[in-house]
Amino acid sequence: MRFAARTTLFMAAAAAAVYAATGGPASAETVVKIGGALSMTGPAAVYGTTQKAGIQTAVEEVNRRGVLKDVKLEAVIEDDASTKEQGIAVFQRFINRDKVSVILGPTLSNTATAADPLAQAAKVPVLAISNTAPKGITDIGDYVWRVSLTEGQVIPGVVKKLQGKLGFKTAGVFYGNDDAFTQAGYTVMKGALEGLGIKIVGTQTFAKPDRDYNAQLTALKAQNPEILLVSALAENASGIVSQARQLGWNVPVMGGNGFNSPAFIKNAGPAAEGVYVGTAWNRVSADPANRAFLAHMKEKNIDPDQFTAQAYTGVLVIAEAIKQAGMKGDRESIKAGFAKVKDLPTPLGKFSFLENRDGNHEPAVQQVKDGQFQIVPLER
């Protein structure tokens, strides 16, 4: 009897060990790893730092509220350094070393075009939280999804709104020619202006390392456009606007998505006043999900921006995908769950995916007033 009892206990222990080793729950809690590839350094660092705050806060809230019952989220965040090379290295570590279930990021579209194909090949879902280039992101494959609205979803409405408000008939365009995001912004701006019959009287370019824009701005000013449209990252944007005002050029300015950072206002100072920009996040929305988001960020003494809200929303979308997949957090289940996300309450509004896996929700228009972004309601 004693031998039989010992045998039974040994077999039970062995079975439990095998079950755990082959994927069965070794404990009551399942941890789902989320990789965050963010630009903590480099030209896009002003966005990556706020994205990190949004991800970490959302993970804490989802876990604290027990939204996923026995499933817990864990964020593994690394710096993509705003470069393709570092983005690729981070993705490789996430996929092969950390065995993450899903990747948020990278911050820039430029980096995403290089790194996302690795995830697609490895069948690891990626959720873009700030990539706004209309083409070249979700086109990579069916494992690539996007929370962030494209420039094509935001800019045309902003141009139309401002044309109705300001009545301009001519425009100048200034854009970064060495980045997929700023190039895409230019393409959309050009198409939006032409679609409204607005004449583009001058176009100039710059590169991310540039800090002196006087020659290009002087050339554009000489063409006397009634509005200036700029597609630039925040660091370049602040310099461009500041130097334009120093030249005595007080034409209305509309920026692309790169302007959507408090760093732009801080660095441009008084020159930022009056600048218009489309945004994916309506800060003053009274929607309960947005109010809750603002409260959580205030508790952490963080003043959020659009990029914080998009990153926070990315975690909520992942949590919803896990729920839709029956509380399963493996790579294939999360991918399948994304397809079922519909009208999810988020700080960005009711969120759903389009058939091409791009995000879909209502955009807004902002203008800098008294040193802060303030919402200009869109006409329906």
C-alpha positions in Angstrom: 0.0 0.0 0.0 2.8 2.4 0.9 4.5 1.6 -2.4 1.3 2.2 -4.3 0.7 5.5 -2.5 4.2 6.7 -3.3 3.8 5.7 -7.0 0.5 7.6 -7.2 2.0 10.7 -5.7 5.0 10.5 -8.0 2.8 10.1 -11.1 0.6 13.1 -10.1 3.6 15.3 -9.5 5.1 14.3 -12.9 1.9 14.9 -14.6 1.6 18.4 -13.1 5.2 19.2 -14.2 4.5 18.0 -17.7 1.3 20.0 -17.9 3.0 23.2 -16.8 5.9 22.6 -19.2 3.6 22.1 -22.2 1.6 25.3 -21.7 -0.8 24.4 -18.9 -1.3 26.9 -16.1 1.4 26.4 -13.5 -0.3 28.9 -11.3 -3.7 30.6 -11.2 -2.2 33.8 -12.8 -1.2 34.1 -16.4 1.2 36.9 -17.4 1.0 38.5 -20.9 4.0 40.4 -21.9 3.6 43.6 -24.0 6.7 44.9 -25.7 6.9 48.7 -26.0 9.4 49.9 -28.7 9.5 53.6 -28.0 11.8 56.6 -28.9 13.2 57.5 -25.5 16.2 59.2 -27.2 16.8 60.8 -30.6 14.6 63.2 -32.6 11.3 61.6 -31.5 12.2 61.4 -27.7 9.5 64.0 -26.9 6.9 61.5 -28.0 8.4 58.3 -26.6 8.6 59.6 -23.0 4.9 60.4 -23.0 4.0 57.1 -24.7 5.9 55.2 -21.9 3.8 57.0 -19.3 0.6 56.1 -21.1 1.5 52.4 -21.4 2.6 52.0 -17.8 -0.4 53.8 -16.4 -2.9 51.7 -18.5 -1.2 48.4 -17.6 -1.4 49.4 -13.9 -5.1 50.3 -14.2 -6.1 47.1 -16.2 -4.3 45.0 -13.6 -5.7 46.9 -10.6 -9.3 46.7 -11.8 -9.0 43.0 -12.6 -10.4 43.6 -16.1 -8.8 40.4 -17.3 -9.5 38.3 -14.1 -6.5 36.0 -13.7 -4.6 37.4 -16.7 -2.1 40.1 -15.8 -0.3 42.4 -18.2 3.4 43.2 -18.1 5.0 46.0 -20.1 8.6 45.5 -21.3 9.8 48.8 -22.7 12.9 49.5 -24.7 14.4 52.5 -26.5 14.2 52.4 -30.3 16.4 55.5 -30.4 14.3 57.0 -33.2 16.3 54.9 -35.7 15.5 51.9 -38.0 18.6 50.0 -36.9 17.8 50.2 -33.2 14.1 49.5 -33.8 15.1 46.3 -35.6 17.3 45.2 -32.7 14.5 45.9 -30.2 12.0 43.9 -32.2 14.4 41.0 -32.4 14.8 41.0 -28.6 11.1 41.2 -28.1 10.3 38.4 -30.5 13.1 35.9 -29.6 14.4 36.7 -26.1 11.4 38.2 -24.3 8.8 36.2 -26.1 6.3 39.0 -25.9 2.7 38.3 -27.0 2.3 41.7 -28.8 4.4 44.8 -29.6 3.3 48.4 -29.2 5.2 50.9 -31.4 7.7 51.8 -32.7 7.2 55.5 -32.3 8.1 56.6 -35.8 6.6 55.4 -39.1 10.2 55.4 -40.5 11.3 52.8 -37.9 8.1 50.8 -38.3 8.7 50.2 -42.0 11.9 48.5 -41.1 11.0 46.7 -37.9 7.4 45.6 -38.5 8.3 43.1 -41.2 10.2 41.1 -38.6 7.1 40.8 -36.4 5.0 39.9 -39.5 7.5 37.1 -40.4 7.5 35.8 -36.8 3.7 36.1 -36.6 3.8 38.5 -33.6 1.0 41.1 -33.6 2.1 44.8 -33.7 -0.2 47.6 -32.6 1.0 51.0 -33.9 0.3 53.8 -31.5 1.8 56.8 -33.3 2.5 55.7 -36.9 0.5 58.1 -39.1 2.0 57.5 -42.6 -1.1 56.5 -44.7 0.8 53.8 -46.6 3.5 51.3 -45.7 2.4 50.4 -42.2 -0.7 48.1 -42.1 0.2 47.2 -45.7 3.1 45.2 -44.2 0.8 42.3 -43.3 -2.1 40.9 -41.3 -0.2 41.0 -38.0 0.2 44.8 -38.1 -2.6 46.9 -36.7 -2.9 50.6 -35.8 -4.5 52.7 -33.1 -3.2 56.1 -34.4 -5.2 57.8 -37.1 -3.3 58.4 -40.4 -2.5 61.8 -41.7 -5.0 61.0 -44.4 -7.7 60.6 -41.8 -7.0 64.0 -40.1 -5.3 66.5 -42.4 -8.0 66.9 -45.1 -10.7 67.7 -42.6 -8.4 70.3 -40.9 -7.5 72.0 -44.2 -11.2 72.2 -45.1 -12.2 73.6 -41.7 -9.5 76.2 -41.8 -10.2 77.2 -45.4 -13.8 77.8 -44.4 -12.7 79.8 -41.4 -9.8 81.8 -43.0 -10.8 81.9 -46.6 -7.3 81.3 -48.0 -6.8 80.6 -51.7 -3.0 80.1 -51.8 -0.6 78.1 -49.6 3.0 77.3 -49.1 4.3 73.9 -47.9 7.4 73.0 -45.9 8.3 69.4 -45.1 11.0 67.0 -44.0 12.2 65.0 -46.9 14.2 62.4 -44.9 11.5 60.7 -42.9 8.5 58.5 -44.0 6.2 60.3 -41.6 6.9 63.9 -42.7 7.0 62.9 -46.3 3.6 61.2 -45.9 2.3 64.3 -44.2 3.4 66.4 -47.2 1.7 64.1 -49.7 -1.6 64.3 -47.8 -1.3 68.1 -47.4 -0.7 68.6 -51.1 -3.6 66.4 -52.0 -5.9 68.2 -49.6 -5.0 71.6 -50.9 -5.4 70.6 -54.5 -8.7 68.9 -53.8 -10.1 72.2 -52.5 -8.7 74.2 -55.5 -6.1 76.0 -53.3 -3.0 77.0 -55.3 0.4 75.9 -53.9 2.7 78.8 -54.6 5.8 77.4 -53.1 7.3 74.1 -51.6 10.5 73.8 -49.6 12.2 70.9 -47.8 14.5 70.3 -44.9 16.2 67.3 -43.1 15.9 66.3 -39.4 19.5 67.5 -38.5 18.8 71.0 -39.9 18.4 73.9 -37.5 18.6 76.9 -39.8 15.5 77.3 -42.0 15.8 80.9 -42.9 16.7 80.4 -46.6 13.7 78.1 -47.2 11.3 80.4 -45.2 12.5 83.5 -47.0 11.9 81.8 -50.3 8.4 80.8 -49.2 7.6 84.2 -47.8 8.5 85.8 -51.1 5.8 83.8 -52.8 3.2 85.5 -50.4 1.1 82.4 -49.6 -2.0 83.1 -47.4 -1.2 80.0 -45.1 1.9 77.9 -44.4 1.5 74.1 -44.0 4.4 72.3 -42.3 5.0 68.6 -41.9 7.7 68.2 -39.3 8.7 66.5 -36.0 8.3 68.6 -32.9 12.0 69.7 -32.6 12.1 70.9 -36.2 8.6 72.3 -36.0 9.4 74.7 -33.1 12.5 76.0 -34.9 10.6 76.5 -38.2 7.8 78.5 -36.5 10.2 80.5 -34.4 12.3 81.5 -37.3 9.3 82.4 -39.5 8.1 84.8 -36.8 11.6 86.2 -36.4 11.5 87.0 -40.1 8.4 89.1 -39.5 6.2 86.5 -41.3 2.9 86.2 -39.4 1.0 84.1 -41.9 -1.3 81.4 -40.3 0.5 78.1 -39.8 -1.0 74.6 -39.8 1.1 71.7 -38.6 0.9 68.0 -39.2 0.8 65.4 -36.4 4.4 66.1 -35.4 3.3 69.4 -33.8 1.1 67.5 -31.3 3.4 67.8 -28.4 3.7 70.2 -25.5 7.4 70.3 -26.3 6.5 72.2 -29.5 4.8 74.9 -27.6 7.5 75.0 -24.9 10.4 75.3 -27.4 8.6 77.7 -29.8 7.4 79.9 -27.0 5.2 82.9 -28.1 5.8 82.0 -31.8 3.5 79.0 -31.3 0.5 81.1 -30.6 -2.2 80.7 -33.2 -0.7 77.6 -34.8 -3.3 75.0 -35.9 -2.9 71.2 -35.9 -5.2 68.2 -36.4 -5.3 65.8 -33.4 -6.5 62.3 -32.7 -7.3 63.2 -29.1 -9.9 65.7 -27.9 -8.6 66.7 -24.5 -11.8 68.4 -23.3 -14.1 65.5 -24.3 -16.5 64.8 -21.5 -16.6 61.1 -22.4 -16.2 59.0 -19.2 -13.3 57.1 -20.6 -11.4 60.3 -21.3 -12.3 61.7 -17.9 -11.0 58.6 -16.2 -7.8 58.7 -18.3 -7.2 62.3 -17.3 -7.8 61.5 -13.6 -5.3 58.6 -13.7 -2.6 60.8 -15.3 -3.3 63.6 -12.8 -2.7 61.1 -9.9 0.8 60.5 -11.4 1.3 64.2 -11.8 1.6 63.8 -15.6 0.2 66.3 -18.1 -0.8 64.0 -21.0 -0.8 64.8 -24.7 -2.1 63.0 -27.8 0.7 60.5 -27.7 0.0 59.6 -24.1 -3.7 59.0 -24.9 -2.9 56.9 -27.9 -0.4 54.7 -26.0 -2.9 54.3 -23.1 -5.6 53.4 -25.7 -3.2 50.8 -27.2 -3.1 48.9 -23.9 -6.9 49.1 -23.6 -7.3 47.6 -27.1 -4.9 44.8 -26.2 -6.9 44.0 -23.0 -10.1 44.0 -25.1 -8.6 41.6 -27.6 -7.7 39.2 -24.8 -11.2 39.4 -23.5 -12.6 38.8 -27.0 -10.3 35.8 -27.4 -11.7 34.1 -24.2 -9.0 35.4 -21.9 -6.2 34.0 -24.0 -3.1 36.1 -24.3 -1.0 34.2 -26.8 0.1 35.8 -30.1 -2.5 34.2 -32.3 -5.4 34.8 -29.8 -4.5 38.5 -29.5 -4.4 38.9 -33.3 -7.8 37.2 -33.6 -9.2 39.3 -30.7 -8.2 42.6 -32.5 -10.6 41.7 -35.3 -13.4 41.7 -32.8 -12.7 45.1 -31.1 -15.6 47.4 -31.8 -16.8 50.7 -30.3 -14.4 50.3 -27.4 -14.6 53.2 -24.9 -11.2 54.9 -24.9 -9.7 58.3 -24.2 -9.8 58.8 -28.0 -13.5 58.1 -28.2 -15.3 54.9 -29.4 -12.6 52.9 -31.0 -12.9 50.3 -33.8 -10.7 48.8 -36.5 -11.3 49.3 -40.2 -11.1 46.4 -42.6 -7.5 47.3 -43.4 -6.6 47.1 -39.7 -6.3 50.9 -39.3 -7.9 52.6 -36.3 -11.1 54.5 -36.6 -12.5 57.2 -34.3 -13.4 60.9 -34.5 -10.5 63.4 -34.9 -10.4 67.0 -33.8 -8.7 70.4 -34.5 -6.5 72.2 -32.0 -5.1 75.7 -31.9 -2.4 77.1 -29.6 -3.9 79.7 -27.4 -2.4 81.2 -24.2 0.4 78.6 -24.4 -1.9 75.6 -24.6 -3.6 73.5 -27.2 -7.3 74.3 -27.3 -9.9 72.4 -29.3 -11.6 74.0 -32.3 -14.8 71.9 -33.0 -14.9 70.2 -36.4 -17.9 71.0 -38.6 -20.0 67.9 -39.4 
